[in-house]
Amino acid sequence: MGKLLKIVGGLLGLILLLVVAAVVIIPMVIDPNDYKDEIIAKVQEQTGRTLKMDGDLQLSVFPWLGVELGALELGNARGFGDKPFAAVKHVAVRVKLIPLLSSKLEVDTIGLDGLQLNLAKNKAGTSNWDDLVEEGEAKHDDTPAEAGSGLAGFPIGGVDINNAQVTWDDRSSGQKFSVDQFSLKSGSITSGQPVALEMEMVLESSEPQLKAKIEMKGTVSMDEAAGLLKIAGLTLMVDADGKAFATGALHAELETAASLTLDGTALTLDGLKVRSGELQLAGDLKGADLNSKPAFSGKLSLTEFNLREWLVSQGISLPEMADPKVLGRFAAQVVLSNQGDATKLSGLMISLDDTKISGDATLKGAAVAFNLDVDAIDLDRYLPPAKDEPVEKQAPSSTTGDEELMPIEMLRGLDLNGSLKVGKLTINKLHAEQLQVTIKARKGKLETTQKIGKFYQGNYTGKVNLNVAGKSPVMNIEQHLANLQAGPLVKDLTGQDKFDGKGSFNAKLNTRGNSINAIKRSLGGTLDFNFADGAVKGFNLAKAIRETKAKFSGGAAPASDAPNQTDFSKLSGSAVISKGVLTNKDLLAKSPYLRITGAGKVNLVPETLDYTVKAVIVSTAKGQGGEGLDDLKGIPVPIHLTGPYASPDYSVDWGQVLAGSQKAKLEEKKEEMKQKFKSKLQDKLKGLFN
């Protein structure tokens, strides 16, 4: 037994001696630099490119079998200049010697320092690596490997890439960008075990002008049974600046757990969180068919934040709004599905200040369809504040009326099909409830319908057709108002208490043009109205007649405390509009003391009128300011209105009044004579028979 142990010990000693000898002798005997010329020639033969090896090759044997290379440089393809295709300052690769003897491969950390890769494409679309692919395509052996063949294991101590640079110059499209200061570090890589990864880079682009620092961390693992590559704790941070951002800079952070199928066809992002300033987006996303027809789906939610402050922080200037607190609260959530150019948004929920919006929408190419429901919104809060100074002190408008109103090219490109419901709406101080609006737009033709269930105790329906496909826009409008309380409407609309009454209004109009003046000049159609139990405020017709009569007769008008308004029990009329001129022939108004008819024209372009109102006094009750007009009772009084219809001049045709008065007196005299004759005749007949 002792002899056997001596033999075994001797063998082990011999092996150890051989290993030590190899470690000492091999680097002394074998100089890898002797093969540099052969390597350079082989590369030239295989690729047609020049390989430069400026540094020395260093060989190590034990306990690591490895090689370290100094500076390497591979020439560029013909026609792409003198800049090298690829260059590296230092490369180091080592494997453990002892495990290799038993067919086990254990690789030390792979080091790569100062890599430069210059990728380019010429104007013809040829890249500077096409020749490498053509010449260096590997021949694949489809014969399946036998079980257990090859290396039993392939652990790697890690990857350490420092200071790498990649440039891309696409001369066919003019696109240029570069990746600089690229570094990639990993932990130990062992089959079936998670690997920690860290990556940093600086991305620069010329179009759009952009420079971004990107940092990424995560733990990578492979689930071969499920065919998945997983990245747990994935974080991505971006600090960018450039003209692409309103503020010139952007900071964003992303967190998620990602999994990608090994064949690259599907991707899942769980617990996705994206932050940029106050904006925080969360949700889950899935991608499928990524290598053929990519499709994405998921649920996203935007945490409530101050939209106003965020927009300002992004360098977006907001117009002045009546309520400076609006846009203070914004949140949203949606279920998203996308495939190709088709995107569907369902379960959409938006909160904007005090307003809730729900619905869904689809986008397919340029086509947009939507169905939205708004509970209540006061748009006046978002509009510019009203000016406090009187109208006469406000700066005169610099518009001429010939400015273009509609963006024609944008309207021609619209492809819309949607509906909108609003529970309560306030705009320009007008209040409406139960609104329904539909819109369809395609190939330059737009059609909208509107319904308002509650509009100042009445209801409204309307339709607008706009055709911008031709040279000049053509518009057709229909409007119907019923059971309307006009007083509150006019007061909210104008801010003045000018009119009151309950009634209806109908209009059917057509026009063409793309400016205020053009629309007025070509306006045509019909309209009618019918109101009851109301008043025209700010103008007392009886008072105007009385004062004008007093001036005509040289006397003073009697004092009156009657309100400055003209009451009516009925007010109706219709009009025909042609080329911007409105013609009315059937105005009729009835009041407790007047009967009024009217006819004339209103020219909408210069905003003037030439209109005659005929008033007949049927009662002189003091309640309507009719005192002092007894001698005009039953006599038509023509009142001629001229000038701007915002502040018209009026005059009374007292010639017609006088003629009517004389005629009335003559008729009165005839009646008096008739009565006297009748009385005398009766007396004589009575005496004859007595």
C-alpha positions as CSV (number, residue, x, y, z in Angstrom):
1,M,0.0,0.0,0.0
2,G,2.8,2.4,0.8
3,K,4.4,1.7,-2.5
4,L,1.1,2.5,-4.3
5,L,0.7,5.8,-2.4
6,K,4.3,6.8,-3.4
7,I,3.4,6.1,-7.1
8,V,0.2,8.1,-6.9
9,G,2.0,11.0,-5.1
10,G,4.7,10.9,-7.8
11,L,2.2,11.1,-10.6
12,L,0.5,14.1,-8.9
13,G,3.8,15.8,-8.4
14,L,4.7,15.2,-12.1
15,I,1.3,16.7,-13.2
16,L,1.9,19.7,-11.0
17,L,5.4,20.1,-12.3
18,L,4.1,19.9,-15.9
19,V,1.4,22.6,-15.2
20,V,4.0,24.9,-13.6
21,A,6.3,24.3,-16.5
22,A,3.5,25.1,-18.9
23,V,2.7,28.3,-17.1
24,V,6.3,29.4,-17.1
25,I,7.5,27.9,-20.4
26,I,4.6,28.4,-22.8
27,P,4.4,32.2,-22.6
28,M,8.2,32.2,-23.1
29,V,8.2,29.9,-26.1
30,I,4.9,30.9,-27.8
31,D,4.6,34.6,-28.7
32,P,1.1,35.3,-30.1
33,N,2.4,38.5,-31.8
34,D,4.2,36.2,-34.2
35,Y,0.8,35.5,-35.7
36,K,-0.3,39.1,-36.2
37,D,0.7,39.3,-39.9
38,E,-1.1,36.0,-40.6
39,I,-4.2,37.2,-38.8
40,I,-4.2,40.5,-40.8
41,A,-3.7,38.7,-44.1
42,K,-6.5,36.3,-43.3
43,V,-8.9,39.2,-42.6
44,Q,-7.9,40.9,-45.8
45,E,-8.5,37.7,-47.7
46,Q,-11.9,37.0,-46.2
47,T,-13.3,40.6,-46.1
48,G,-11.3,42.7,-48.4
49,R,-10.7,45.1,-45.6
50,T,-7.6,46.2,-43.7
51,L,-7.1,45.1,-40.1
52,K,-4.7,47.1,-38.0
53,M,-3.3,45.7,-34.8
54,D,-1.2,48.4,-33.1
55,G,-1.0,46.9,-29.6
56,D,0.6,43.7,-28.4
57,L,-1.2,40.4,-27.9
58,Q,-0.7,39.0,-24.4
59,L,-1.2,35.3,-23.6
60,S,-1.9,33.8,-20.2
61,V,-2.2,30.1,-19.3
62,F,-2.9,29.4,-15.7
63,P,-5.2,29.5,-13.9
64,W,-6.9,31.4,-16.7
65,L,-6.3,30.6,-20.3
66,G,-6.8,33.9,-22.0
67,V,-5.7,36.6,-24.5
68,E,-5.6,40.3,-24.3
69,L,-5.5,42.5,-27.4
70,G,-4.5,46.1,-27.7
71,A,-5.8,48.6,-30.2
72,L,-7.6,47.0,-33.2
73,E,-9.0,48.8,-36.2
74,L,-11.1,47.4,-39.1
75,G,-11.2,49.4,-42.3
76,N,-14.5,50.7,-43.8
77,A,-16.2,49.4,-46.9
78,R,-15.2,50.9,-50.3
79,G,-16.9,54.3,-51.0
80,F,-17.5,55.1,-47.3
81,G,-14.4,57.1,-46.6
82,D,-11.3,56.6,-44.5
83,K,-13.0,56.5,-41.2
84,P,-12.7,52.9,-39.8
85,F,-15.7,50.7,-39.7
86,A,-14.9,49.5,-36.2
87,A,-12.1,50.1,-33.7
88,V,-11.4,49.0,-30.2
89,K,-8.7,50.1,-27.6
90,H,-8.6,46.9,-25.5
91,V,-10.2,43.4,-25.5
92,A,-9.7,40.7,-22.8
93,V,-11.2,37.2,-22.9
94,R,-10.2,34.5,-20.4
95,V,-11.4,31.0,-19.5
96,K,-10.5,28.7,-16.6
97,L,-8.0,26.1,-17.6
98,I,-8.8,23.2,-15.2
99,P,-12.6,23.0,-15.9
100,L,-11.8,23.2,-19.6
101,L,-9.9,19.9,-19.3
102,S,-13.2,18.2,-18.2
103,S,-15.2,19.9,-21.0
104,K,-16.5,22.7,-18.8
105,L,-16.2,26.2,-20.0
106,E,-16.0,29.0,-17.3
107,V,-15.4,32.4,-18.8
108,D,-14.0,35.3,-16.9
109,T,-15.5,38.8,-17.2
110,I,-15.4,39.8,-20.9
111,G,-13.8,43.2,-21.2
112,L,-14.2,45.6,-24.1
113,D,-12.8,49.1,-23.9
114,G,-13.1,52.0,-26.3
115,L,-15.2,50.3,-29.0
116,Q,-16.0,52.6,-32.0
117,L,-18.5,51.4,-34.6
118,N,-19.3,53.6,-37.5
119,L,-22.4,52.5,-39.4
120,A,-23.5,54.2,-42.6
121,K,-25.8,54.0,-45.6
122,N,-25.2,55.7,-48.9
123,K,-27.7,57.5,-51.1
124,A,-28.3,54.3,-53.1
125,G,-29.4,52.5,-49.9
126,T,-26.3,50.3,-49.5
127,S,-24.9,50.0,-46.0
128,N,-21.2,49.6,-45.0
129,W,-21.7,46.2,-43.6
130,D,-23.5,44.5,-46.5
131,D,-20.3,43.1,-47.9
132,L,-19.5,41.5,-44.5
133,V,-22.9,39.8,-44.4
134,E,-22.5,38.5,-48.0
135,E,-19.0,37.2,-47.6
136,G,-19.3,36.0,-44.0
137,E,-22.6,34.2,-44.0
138,A,-22.3,31.1,-41.8
139,K,-23.1,27.7,-43.2
140,H,-25.6,26.1,-40.9
141,D,-25.6,22.4,-40.2
142,D,-29.1,21.2,-39.6
143,T,-28.0,17.9,-38.1
144,P,-29.2,17.9,-34.5
145,A,-26.5,17.6,-31.8
146,E,-26.4,14.6,-29.7
147,A,-27.5,14.9,-26.2
148,G,-24.6,15.7,-23.9
149,S,-22.2,16.7,-26.7
150,G,-20.2,19.9,-26.4
151,L,-19.4,21.8,-23.3
152,A,-21.4,20.8,-20.3
153,G,-21.6,24.4,-18.9
154,F,-21.0,27.9,-20.1
155,P,-20.8,30.3,-17.1
156,I,-19.4,33.8,-17.7
157,G,-18.0,36.0,-15.0
158,G,-19.6,39.0,-16.5
159,V,-19.5,41.6,-19.2
160,D,-17.7,44.9,-18.9
161,I,-18.0,47.3,-21.9
162,N,-16.7,50.8,-21.4
163,N,-16.6,54.0,-23.4
164,A,-18.2,52.5,-26.5
165,Q,-19.4,54.7,-29.4
166,V,-21.8,53.9,-32.3
167,T,-22.6,56.4,-35.1
168,W,-25.3,56.1,-37.8
169,D,-25.2,58.2,-41.0
170,D,-28.0,57.5,-43.4
171,R,-27.3,59.6,-46.5
172,S,-30.4,58.3,-48.2
173,S,-32.7,60.0,-45.7
174,G,-30.4,62.5,-44.1
175,Q,-30.8,60.9,-40.7
176,K,-27.8,61.1,-38.3
177,F,-27.4,60.0,-34.7
178,S,-24.8,58.7,-32.4
179,V,-24.5,56.7,-29.2
180,D,-21.6,57.8,-27.1
181,Q,-20.2,56.9,-23.7
182,F,-21.9,53.5,-23.9
183,S,-21.2,51.2,-21.0
184,L,-22.6,47.8,-20.1
185,K,-21.9,45.9,-16.9
186,S,-23.3,42.6,-15.8
187,G,-23.0,40.3,-12.9
188,S,-22.0,36.6,-13.2
189,I,-23.9,34.9,-16.0
190,T,-24.8,31.3,-15.3
191,S,-27.4,29.3,-17.0
192,G,-30.7,29.4,-15.1
193,Q,-29.6,32.1,-12.8
194,P,-30.7,35.8,-12.8
195,V,-28.1,38.4,-14.0
196,A,-27.9,42.0,-12.9
197,L,-27.4,44.5,-15.8
198,E,-26.5,48.2,-15.8
199,M,-26.3,50.3,-19.0
200,E,-25.6,53.9,-19.7
201,M,-25.3,55.9,-22.9
202,V,-25.6,59.3,-24.5
203,L,-27.8,59.5,-27.6
204,E,-27.4,62.4,-30.0
205,S,-29.5,63.2,-33.0
206,S,-29.3,66.0,-35.6
207,E,-32.9,65.7,-36.9
208,P,-34.7,66.3,-34.6
209,Q,-31.9,68.0,-32.6
210,L,-31.7,66.0,-29.5
211,K,-29.2,64.9,-26.8
212,A,-30.2,62.4,-24.2
213,K,-28.5,60.6,-21.4
214,I,-30.0,57.2,-20.8
215,E,-29.5,54.9,-17.8
216,M,-31.0,51.5,-17.5
217,K,-30.9,48.8,-14.7
218,G,-32.5,45.5,-14.2
219,T,-32.2,41.8,-13.4
220,V,-32.4,39.5,-16.4
221,S,-33.4,35.8,-16.2
222,M,-34.4,33.2,-18.7
223,D,-37.3,30.8,-18.3
224,E,-36.5,28.2,-21.0
225,A,-39.5,26.0,-20.1
226,A,-41.8,29.0,-20.7
227,G,-39.7,30.4,-23.5
228,L,-39.4,33.8,-21.8
229,L,-36.7,36.3,-21.1
230,K,-37.6,38.3,-18.0
231,I,-36.3,41.6,-16.7
232,A,-37.3,42.3,-13.1
233,G,-36.9,45.7,-11.5
234,L,-36.3,47.3,-14.9
235,T,-35.7,51.1,-14.5
236,L,-35.0,53.6,-17.3
237,M,-34.0,57.2,-16.7
238,V,-33.8,59.8,-19.5
239,D,-32.4,63.3,-19.2
240,A,-32.7,65.0,-22.6
241,D,-32.5,68.4,-24.2
242,G,-33.2,69.6,-27.6
243,K,-35.6,71.5,-29.9
244,A,-38.1,68.6,-29.8
245,F,-39.1,69.7,-26.3
246,A,-41.1,72.8,-25.5
247,T,-38.8,73.7,-22.6
248,G,-35.7,72.5,-24.3
249,A,-35.3,69.6,-21.8
250,L,-37.1,66.5,-20.5
251,H,-36.6,64.3,-17.5
252,A,-38.5,61.0,-17.5
253,E,-38.3,57.8,-15.4
254,L,-39.8,54.4,-16.2
255,E,-40.2,51.4,-14.0
256,T,-41.7,48.0,-15.0
257,A,-41.3,44.2,-14.9
258,A,-40.8,43.1,-18.5
259,S,-40.9,39.7,-20.2
260,L,-40.1,38.9,-23.8
261,T,-40.6,35.6,-25.6
262,L,-37.4,34.1,-26.8
263,D,-38.6,34.2,-30.4
264,G,-39.3,37.9,-30.0
265,T,-43.0,37.7,-30.9
266,A,-44.6,38.9,-27.6
267,L,-43.8,41.4,-24.9
268,T,-45.4,42.1,-21.5
269,L,-44.9,45.1,-19.3
270,D,-46.4,44.7,-15.8
271,G,-46.6,47.4,-13.2
272,L,-45.5,50.0,-15.7
273,K,-44.9,53.5,-14.2
274,V,-43.7,56.5,-16.1
275,R,-43.0,59.8,-14.5
276,S,-42.1,63.2,-16.0
277,G,-42.4,66.0,-13.5
278,E,-45.9,66.0,-12.1
279,L,-47.1,63.6,-14.8
280,Q,-47.4,60.0,-13.6
281,L,-48.6,57.3,-15.9
282,A,-49.3,53.7,-14.6
283,G,-50.7,50.5,-16.1
284,D,-50.0,47.2,-17.8
285,L,-49.2,46.6,-21.5
286,K,-49.0,43.6,-23.7
287,G,-47.6,43.2,-27.2
288,A,-48.2,40.4,-29.6
289,D,-47.1,39.4,-33.2
290,L,-44.2,41.8,-32.9
291,N,-42.3,40.2,-35.8
292,S,-45.3,40.4,-38.3
293,K,-48.3,42.5,-37.3
294,P,-47.6,44.1,-34.0
295,A,-50.6,44.5,-31.7
296,F,-50.6,46.2,-28.3
297,S,-53.2,46.2,-25.5
298,G,-53.4,47.3,-21.9
299,K,-54.9,49.6,-19.3
300,L,-53.3,52.9,-18.5
301,S,-54.1,55.5,-15.9
302,L,-52.9,59.0,-15.3
303,T,-52.7,60.0,-11.7
304,E,-54.4,63.3,-10.9
305,F,-52.1,66.3,-11.2
306,N,-52.1,70.0,-11.8
307,L,-52.3,70.2,-15.6
308,R,-51.8,74.0,-15.6
309,E,-48.5,73.9,-13.7
310,W,-47.3,70.9,-15.8
311,L,-48.0,72.7,-19.1
312,V,-46.2,75.8,-17.8
313,S,-43.2,73.7,-16.7
314,Q,-43.1,72.3,-20.3
315,G,-42.8,75.9,-21.7
316,I,-46.4,75.9,-23.0
317,S,-47.8,79.4,-22.6
318,L,-51.5,79.4,-21.7
319,P,-54.0,82.1,-22.8
320,E,-55.6,84.2,-20.1
321,M,-58.7,82.5,-18.8
322,A,-61.6,83.9,-16.8
323,D,-60.9,81.5,-13.9
324,P,-57.2,81.3,-13.2
325,K,-57.8,78.1,-11.2
326,V,-59.0,76.0,-14.1
327,L,-56.8,73.1,-15.4
328,G,-55.8,72.6,-11.8
329,R,-57.0,69.0,-11.6
330,F,-56.6,66.5,-14.4
331,A,-56.7,62.7,-14.3
332,A,-57.5,60.0,-16.9
333,Q,-57.7,56.2,-17.4
334,V,-58.3,54.1,-20.6
335,V,-58.2,50.6,-21.9
336,L,-56.0,50.6,-25.0
337,S,-55.8,48.2,-27.9
338,N,-53.8,48.8,-31.1
339,Q,-52.9,46.9,-34.2
340,G,-51.2,48.5,-37.2
341,D,-52.8,51.9,-37.8
342,A,-56.0,51.0,-35.8
343,T,-56.2,52.1,-32.2
344,K,-59.2,51.7,-29.9
345,L,-59.7,53.6,-26.6
346,S,-62.5,52.1,-24.5
347,G,-63.5,52.7,-20.9
348,L,-62.2,56.2,-21.2
349,M,-62.6,58.3,-18.0
350,I,-61.3,61.9,-17.8
351,S,-61.6,64.2,-14.8
352,L,-61.0,67.9,-15.6
353,D,-61.5,70.2,-12.6
354,D,-65.2,69.7,-11.8
355,T,-66.1,67.9,-15.1
356,K,-66.3,64.2,-15.7
357,I,-65.9,62.8,-19.3
358,S,-66.5,59.2,-20.3
359,G,-66.8,57.3,-23.5
360,D,-64.7,55.6,-26.2
361,A,-62.9,56.4,-29.4
362,T,-61.3,54.6,-32.3
363,L,-58.5,55.8,-34.6
364,K,-57.8,54.1,-37.9
365,G,-55.3,56.0,-40.0
366,A,-56.7,59.5,-40.3
367,A,-60.2,58.4,-39.4
368,V,-61.5,59.2,-36.0
369,A,-64.7,57.9,-34.4
370,F,-65.8,58.8,-30.9
371,N,-68.7,58.6,-28.4
372,L,-68.3,60.9,-25.4
373,D,-70.5,61.8,-22.5
374,V,-69.8,65.0,-20.4
375,D,-71.7,65.5,-17.2
376,A,-71.4,69.3,-16.8
377,I,-69.0,72.0,-17.9
378,D,-68.8,75.7,-17.7
379,L,-66.7,76.8,-20.7
380,D,-66.8,80.4,-19.7
381,R,-64.3,79.6,-17.0
382,Y,-61.8,78.6,-19.8
383,L,-62.6,81.5,-22.1
384,P,-60.8,84.9,-21.9
385,P,-62.2,87.2,-19.2
386,A,-64.8,89.8,-20.1
387,K,-63.5,93.3,-20.5
388,D,-64.9,95.7,-17.8
389,E,-64.4,98.9,-19.8
390,P,-67.4,100.3,-21.7
391,V,-67.7,99.5,-25.4
392,E,-66.9,103.0,-26.5
393,K,-63.6,102.9,-24.5
394,Q,-62.5,99.6,-25.9
395,A,-59.9,99.6,-28.6
396,P,-61.5,99.5,-32.1
397,S,-61.3,96.2,-33.9
398,S,-58.6,95.9,-36.4
399,T,-60.5,93.3,-38.4
400,T,-62.1,94.2,-41.7
401,G,-64.5,91.3,-42.1
402,D,-62.5,89.8,-45.0
403,E,-60.2,87.7,-42.9
404,E,-60.5,83.9,-43.4
405,L,-62.6,82.2,-40.8
406,M,-62.1,78.5,-41.5
407,P,-58.9,76.4,-42.0
408,I,-60.0,74.9,-45.3
409,E,-57.2,72.5,-45.9
410,M,-57.5,71.1,-42.3
411,L,-61.3,70.7,-42.8
412,R,-60.8,68.9,-46.1
413,G,-58.6,66.3,-44.4
414,L,-61.0,65.5,-41.6
415,D,-62.4,62.0,-41.3
416,L,-64.8,62.1,-38.3
417,N,-67.8,60.2,-37.1
418,G,-68.7,61.0,-33.5
419,S,-71.4,61.9,-31.0
420,L,-71.2,64.0,-27.9
421,K,-73.6,64.3,-25.0
422,V,-73.5,67.0,-22.4
423,G,-75.6,67.1,-19.3
424,K,-75.2,70.8,-18.5
425,L,-73.3,73.4,-20.5
426,T,-72.5,77.1,-20.0
427,I,-70.9,79.1,-22.7
428,N,-71.0,82.8,-23.3
429,K,-73.3,83.0,-20.3
430,L,-75.8,80.8,-22.0
431,H,-77.2,77.8,-20.2
432,A,-78.3,74.6,-21.8
433,E,-79.1,71.1,-20.6
434,Q,-79.4,67.7,-22.2
435,L,-77.3,68.4,-25.3
436,Q,-76.7,65.9,-28.1
437,V,-74.3,66.7,-30.9
438,T,-73.3,64.4,-33.8
439,I,-70.6,65.2,-36.4
440,K,-69.7,63.5,-39.6
441,A,-66.8,64.7,-41.8
442,R,-65.3,63.1,-44.8
443,K,-63.8,64.3,-48.1
444,G,-64.5,67.9,-47.3
445,K,-68.1,67.4,-46.4
446,L,-69.2,68.1,-42.8
447,E,-72.6,67.5,-41.2
448,T,-73.5,68.3,-37.6
449,T,-76.8,67.9,-35.8
450,Q,-77.6,69.5,-32.5
451,K,-80.4,68.9,-30.0
452,I,-80.9,70.7,-26.7
453,G,-83.6,69.2,-24.4
454,K,-83.7,72.2,-22.0
455,F,-82.9,75.6,-23.4
456,Y,-84.5,78.5,-21.5
457,Q,-87.6,76.5,-20.8
458,G,-87.8,75.5,-24.4
459,N,-86.0,73.1,-26.7
460,Y,-83.7,73.4,-29.8
461,T,-82.9,71.4,-32.8
462,G,-80.4,72.3,-35.5
463,K,-78.4,71.0,-38.4
464,V,-75.4,72.5,-40.2
465,N,-74.0,71.2,-43.5
466,L,-70.6,72.5,-44.6
467,N,-69.0,71.6,-47.9
468,V,-65.4,72.7,-48.4
469,A,-64.5,70.3,-51.2
470,G,-65.0,73.1,-53.8
471,K,-63.3,76.4,-54.4
472,S,-65.6,78.3,-52.0
473,P,-67.1,76.8,-48.8
474,V,-70.9,76.3,-49.0
475,M,-73.0,76.2,-45.8
476,N,-76.6,75.2,-45.1
477,I,-78.2,75.9,-41.7
478,E,-81.5,74.9,-40.1
479,Q,-82.5,76.0,-36.7
480,H,-85.7,75.4,-34.7
481,L,-86.5,76.9,-31.3
482,A,-89.8,76.2,-29.5
483,N,-91.4,77.3,-26.2
484,L,-88.5,79.6,-25.6
485,Q,-88.4,82.2,-22.8
486,A,-86.7,85.0,-24.7
487,G,-86.1,87.4,-21.8
488,P,-83.5,85.4,-19.8
489,L,-81.9,84.2,-23.1
490,V,-81.4,87.8,-24.4
491,K,-80.2,89.0,-21.1
492,D,-77.6,86.2,-20.8
493,L,-76.6,86.6,-24.4
494,T,-76.2,90.4,-24.5
495,G,-76.0,91.3,-20.8
496,Q,-79.0,93.7,-21.3
497,D,-82.7,93.4,-20.5
498,K,-84.0,94.2,-24.0
499,F,-86.7,91.7,-24.8
500,D,-89.2,89.4,-23.2
501,G,-91.7,86.9,-24.3
502,K,-92.4,83.2,-24.9
503,G,-92.3,81.9,-28.4
504,S,-90.6,80.1,-31.3
505,F,-88.0,80.8,-34.0
506,N,-87.2,78.9,-37.2
507,A,-84.6,79.6,-39.8
508,K,-83.4,77.9,-43.0
509,L,-80.4,79.6,-44.4
510,N,-77.7,79.1,-47.0
511,T,-74.5,80.9,-47.8
512,R,-71.0,80.6,-49.2
513,G,-67.6,82.1,-48.6
514,N,-64.9,82.1,-46.0
515,S,-65.1,85.5,-44.4
516,I,-67.7,87.4,-42.4
517,N,-68.4,89.8,-45.3
518,A,-68.5,87.0,-47.9
519,I,-71.0,85.0,-45.8
520,K,-73.2,88.1,-45.3
521,R,-73.2,89.0,-49.0
522,S,-74.2,85.6,-50.1
523,L,-76.7,84.8,-47.3
524,G,-80.1,83.6,-48.4
525,G,-83.1,81.7,-47.0
526,T,-86.1,82.2,-44.8
527,L,-86.9,82.7,-41.2
528,D,-90.0,83.3,-39.0
529,F,-90.8,84.0,-35.4
530,N,-93.8,84.1,-33.1
531,F,-93.8,85.4,-29.5
532,A,-96.5,86.1,-27.0
533,D,-97.0,88.1,-23.8
534,G,-93.7,90.1,-23.9
535,A,-92.1,93.5,-24.3
536,V,-89.5,95.3,-26.3
537,K,-87.6,97.1,-23.7
538,G,-85.6,100.3,-24.1
539,F,-88.2,101.8,-26.5
540,N,-91.7,103.1,-25.6
541,L,-93.5,103.5,-28.9
542,A,-96.4,105.4,-27.4
543,K,-94.0,107.8,-25.8
544,A,-92.1,108.3,-29.1
545,I,-95.4,109.1,-30.8
546,R,-96.5,111.5,-28.1
547,E,-93.2,113.4,-28.0
548,T,-93.0,113.7,-31.7
549,K,-96.7,114.9,-31.9
550,A,-95.9,117.5,-29.3
551,K,-93.0,118.8,-31.2
552,F,-95.0,118.9,-34.4
553,S,-97.8,120.9,-32.8
554,G,-95.4,123.2,-30.9
555,G,-96.5,122.1,-27.5
556,A,-95.0,120.1,-24.6
557,A,-95.5,116.4,-24.2
558,P,-97.4,115.4,-21.1
559,A,-95.3,113.9,-18.3
560,S,-95.5,110.2,-18.0
561,D,-94.0,107.6,-15.6
562,A,-94.7,104.7,-18.0
563,P,-91.8,102.2,-18.3
564,N,-89.4,102.6,-21.3
565,Q,-90.8,99.5,-23.1
566,T,-93.4,98.5,-25.6
567,D,-95.6,95.7,-24.4
568,F,-97.1,93.2,-26.8
569,S,-99.5,90.3,-26.5
570,K,-98.3,88.9,-29.8
571,L,-95.3,89.5,-32.0
572,S,-94.8,87.6,-35.2
573,G,-93.3,87.9,-38.6
574,S,-91.3,86.2,-41.4
575,A,-88.5,87.2,-43.7
576,V,-86.9,86.3,-46.9
577,I,-83.1,86.8,-47.3
578,S,-81.4,87.2,-50.6
579,K,-77.8,88.2,-51.2
580,G,-77.5,89.5,-47.7
581,V,-80.6,91.6,-47.7
582,L,-83.5,90.7,-45.4
583,T,-87.0,91.6,-46.5
584,N,-90.0,91.5,-44.2
585,K,-93.6,92.3,-45.1
586,D,-95.7,90.9,-42.4
587,L,-94.5,92.1,-39.0
588,L,-97.5,92.1,-36.6
589,A,-97.5,93.2,-33.0
590,K,-100.5,93.5,-30.7
591,S,-100.4,95.3,-27.4
592,P,-103.1,96.6,-25.0
593,Y,-103.1,100.0,-26.7
594,L,-101.4,99.5,-30.1
595,R,-101.7,97.4,-33.2
596,I,-98.4,97.4,-35.1
597,T,-97.6,96.3,-38.6
598,G,-94.2,96.6,-40.3
599,A,-92.4,96.1,-43.6
600,G,-89.0,96.9,-44.9
601,K,-85.5,95.8,-45.6
602,V,-82.4,95.1,-43.5
603,N,-79.0,95.1,-45.3
604,L,-76.7,92.7,-43.4
605,V,-73.5,93.8,-45.0
606,P,-73.4,97.5,-43.9
607,E,-75.7,96.5,-41.0
608,T,-78.3,99.2,-41.9
609,L,-82.1,99.1,-42.2
610,D,-84.9,100.9,-44.1
611,Y,-88.0,99.9,-42.3
612,T,-91.4,101.4,-41.7
613,V,-93.6,100.5,-38.7
614,K,-97.3,101.5,-38.7
615,A,-98.8,101.9,-35.2
616,V,-102.6,102.2,-34.7
617,I,-103.6,103.4,-31.2
618,V,-106.6,101.3,-30.0
619,S,-106.6,102.4,-26.4
620,T,-105.2,105.4,-24.5
621,A,-105.1,103.8,-21.1
622,K,-102.5,105.5,-18.9
623,G,-101.1,102.1,-18.0
624,Q,-99.3,102.0,-21.4
625,G,-98.5,105.7,-21.7
626,G,-101.3,106.4,-24.0
627,E,-102.5,109.5,-22.4
628,G,-102.4,112.6,-24.6
629,L,-103.1,110.5,-27.7
630,D,-106.9,110.5,-27.7
631,D,-107.1,112.5,-30.9
632,L,-104.9,109.8,-32.6
633,K,-107.0,106.9,-31.6
634,G,-107.7,104.6,-34.6
635,I,-105.3,106.6,-36.9
636,P,-102.3,104.8,-38.3
637,V,-99.0,106.5,-37.3
638,P,-96.1,105.6,-39.7
639,I,-92.7,105.4,-38.1
640,H,-89.7,105.2,-40.4
641,L,-86.5,103.6,-39.1
642,T,-83.2,104.2,-40.9
643,G,-79.5,104.0,-40.3
644,P,-77.5,101.4,-38.4
645,Y,-79.8,98.8,-36.9
646,A,-77.8,98.9,-33.6
647,S,-78.9,102.5,-33.0
648,P,-81.4,103.5,-35.7
649,D,-82.9,107.0,-36.3
650,Y,-86.7,107.2,-36.4
651,S,-89.2,109.8,-37.8
652,V,-93.0,110.0,-37.8
653,D,-94.8,110.8,-41.1
654,W,-97.1,113.4,-39.6
655,G,-98.5,114.2,-43.1
656,Q,-100.1,110.8,-43.2
657,V,-101.2,111.2,-39.6
658,L,-102.8,114.6,-40.4
659,A,-104.5,113.2,-43.4
660,G,-105.8,110.3,-41.4
661,S,-106.9,112.6,-38.6
662,Q,-108.8,114.9,-41.0
663,K,-110.4,111.9,-42.6
664,A,-111.3,110.6,-39.2
665,K,-112.8,114.0,-38.2
666,L,-114.8,114.1,-41.5
667,E,-116.1,110.6,-40.9
668,E,-116.9,111.7,-37.3
669,K,-118.7,114.8,-38.6
670,K,-120.7,112.7,-41.1
671,E,-121.7,110.4,-38.3
672,E,-122.7,113.4,-36.2
673,M,-124.9,114.9,-39.0
674,K,-126.4,111.5,-39.6
675,Q,-127.3,111.1,-36.0
676,K,-128.8,114.6,-35.9
677,F,-130.8,114.0,-39.1
678,K,-132.0,110.7,-37.7
679,S,-133.0,112.4,-34.5
680,K,-134.9,115.3,-36.3
681,L,-136.6,112.8,-38.6
682,Q,-137.8,110.8,-35.6
683,D,-139.1,114.0,-34.0
684,K,-141.1,114.9,-37.1
685,L,-142.5,111.5,-37.5
686,K,-143.5,111.5,-33.9
687,G,-145.4,114.8,-34.4
688,L,-147.1,113.5,-37.4
689,F,-148.7,110.6,-35.7
690,N,-149.5,112.4,-32.5
